[in-house]
Amino acid sequence: MTKHEITKADILPPAEYAKVRTETRRRIAATKRNRRVDVGPNVTFYFENFETMWLQIHEMLHIERGGDEQLVDELAAYNPLVPKGNELVATFMIEIDEPERRKRILMRLGGIEEMAFISIGGEKIAGRPEADQDRTTSEGKASSVQFVHFPFTPAQIAAFKKPGTQVIVGLGHENYNHMAVLPEATRLELSGDFD
């Protein structure tokens, strides 16, 4: 059964996590490879799940050492990104190394978080941005990190899970209009996010 929420009971004590950290990071990094999709030249989608968020929380606690007080904040921040059984959840990053070019491009991508979609058999599933905060400034500059939910109907889930189904992820922004077909290994991996 896929878990949809990380609780305090899921969190290892710091000393225990330190012992398994290297192997855990290696194992989850292997899983993440099939959860990553490049869309166009500057955007990468990272599809999250219980494991990726579990690791993120442990890493934050390991680095910052804030204890139970920090754990409350980390659970509140990362639990919304764990798929709830009828959705896919992605972090997408606009990755441009050169600072001036990055700033110039981000100024042209305001509202891009509203333009993410997944298409299955020609049926488009519109992404819904994480509602925790605005990720486009009042000046129209997009954040380089965006969080988006893709809510599926039962029929869409069934279609997604069918081996060989073509699934497309994309961004339909006027200044960034790109799509990518999910590799079969990615479609199979993401199928596990559904109940």
Secondary structure, 3 states (H helix, E strand, C coil): CCCCCCCHHHCCCHHHHHHHHHHHHHHHHHHHHCCEEEECCCEEEEEECHHHHHHHHHHHHHHHCCHHHHHHHHHHHHHHHCCCCCEEEEEEEECCCCHHHHHHHHHCCCCHHHCEEEEECCEEEECEECCCCCCECCCCCECCEEEEEEECCHHHHHHHHCCCCCEEEEEEECCEEEEEECCHHHHHHHHCCCC
